[in-house]
Amino acid sequence: MERINKSFKIVLLLFIVLYASPLAAQKFGYIDSEYILNKHPDYKLVQEELKKLSEEWKKEAQNLEQEVKELSAQLKAEEVLLTEEMYQKRNDAIKVKQKASQEFTSRVFGIDGVYFQKQAELLQPLQSKIYDAIEKVSRKNNLAVLFDKAAGPSAIIYTDPRHDYSEFVLEELGIEENN
């Protein structure tokens, strides 16, 4: 029995050594997608287009809000001259305008609003290019795992610059360091 137990321990130890050695050989690295995006010239174009659209929509939202304020001020000024029925009609019209203004703002800038849909639409081709470059760099460097340093709250507490593959991704995208 002692002999079987000893043999089992040797086989188990051999199995652990053989199994663990490929794990130790796996390479890990990281990139900073925010850094890569900011270096990409197409990202600046996307940001400019989004800024232009955002400013147009903000102006439209402000115009709607201003219209509501003007109607409210006008109603307050003429309040003493209006009958109860006339006052109520104007007040209801103001409420309708106010609701339309809020719906516009929500539709454009809300969680699934037009602004965020447009942002996703404009960024999608760029993100695909970057992902393809990341995949090529990972394969060229035999990386098992590549983390994104800029991906929100992560488990990455420390990064050694020797394992930063961001410059390789930029090189794969054809972007020079001096951009």
KAKA-V319790 format. One line per field, one symbol per residue. phi: phi as a letter, one per 40 degrees, with the letter a starting at -180 (. if undefined). psi: psi as a letter, one per 20 degrees, with the letter a starting at -180 (. if undefined). burial: # if it has 16 or more other ideal C-beta (glycine too) atoms within 10 Angstrom, else .. A space follows every 10 residues. Layout:
# KAKA-V319790
phi->???
psi->???
burial->???
This chain:
# KAKA-V319790
phi->.ccccccccc cccccccccc ccccccbbaa bbccccdccc cccccccccc cccccccccc cccccccccc ccccccccdc cccdcccccc cccccccccc ccccdcccbc dbcddccccc cccdccccdc cccccccccd cfccabcbcc cfcbccbbbc dcbcbdcccc cccgbcccc
psi->ghgggggghg ggggggghhh hhhhiqqqar rnhgggghhp hhhhgggggh gggghghggg ghggghgggg hggggghjgh iqrggggggg ghhghggggh ghhggghgja gkrhghgggg ghhghghggg gggggggggh jlphpoqohj mborjohqpp hhjojghhgg ghikpqhj.
burial->.......... .......... ........## ###.###.## .##..#...# ..#...#... #..##..#.. #...#..... .........# ...#..##.. #..##..#.. ..#.#..##. .##..#...# ..##..##.. ..#..###.# .......... ...####### .##.#....
